[in-house]
Amino acid sequence: MPSAPADGRHSVRVRMAPSPTGPLHIGTARTSLYNYLFARHLGGTYVLRVEDTDAARGSDEFERDIIDNLHWLGINWSRRSWLICLPTSTRLGCWSIGRPI
């Protein structure tokens, strides 16, 4: 497996983007673990991006469940952001915001 460049200019950056519409799914947990370990091995960055694209089914409780269970698995992120979407009738679309960890 290749190692990270010494100058750090081209380090790997991976992300996981769960939607908080239910508890953490086993497939999301597995992919998160693979991405986290890959980034860690190469000295890269793992980003958790919560995608709130389905406000009707999403909830803060499911978001907390996902975050708590990823922490339980030992997965920590370098950065956390949210993708917030308004209903298409507003024609404002989606935007990404970063929040402190």
N, C-alpha and C positions, 0 to 999 in steps of 0.2 A: 504494500500500500504506500502511495506517495506521502511525503511529509509536507508540512506547511512551508512556504517560502520564508527564508530568513528575514527578508525585508518587510514581510507582513502586508505587502500591497495587494496580493491576490488571494487572500484567505477565503475559505469556503464560508458560505452563509446559507443556513437552511431554516425552514420555518414549518410550523404546524398551524393550521387555521381551522380549528373546530368551530362549529356553530352551536351555541348553547341551547339546543332544542331537545336535549335529553341528557341522561347521565353519560359519563365517559364510555365510549364504545371500545371493545377489545381491539378492533382494527386501528382506531385512533391511537390507543395506548401503544400498540406495537410499532406503528409508523413513527410516533413521537420518540420512542426509545431508540429506534434505529437512527433517526435523524440526529438526536442528541449525542449518541455515542460516536457517530461519524464526525460531527462537528468538533466534538471534544478531542477525538483522536488527531485531527488535523489542526487543532488550535484555532478553530473557527468560531462562528457565532450561531447559536440556536435561538430563534425568535418565536415566541408564542403570539399569534395574531388571532384574537377572538373575533369572529365574523358574525355580527348581529344583523344578518340579512333576512331573517324571518321573525319579526317582532311578535307576530301572533302566537308562535309556538315557543319562542325563546323565553328564558327567565334568568334572573340573577341566581336563583337556587341551582340551576343546571350549570351556570358558569362557575359558581363556587365549587360544585361537585367535580367538574373537570379539572380545575386548578388544584384542588386538594388531592385528588387521586394522582395527578402527574407528580406532585411533590412527594406523595407516598412512594411512587416508583423511583424516586431519587432524581427526577428530571428537574433541572433548574434552567431558566432561560436568561440570556444576556439582555434581552429587550422584550417588552410586551407592548402590543398595540391593539387597537380595536378598529374594525371596519364597520362603520355605522351607515345604515341605509334608511332612507325615508321611502314611504310608499311611492310607486311610480307616478301616481296622479299628481304629485307635487312637482314632478319633473326636476327635482334637485339631485336625485341620484344618490351615490355613495361617496363617503370620504373617509380617509384614514386619520386616526388621531393616535398619538403616543401618550401614554400615561406613565408616570413613574412606577417602578416596581414596588 
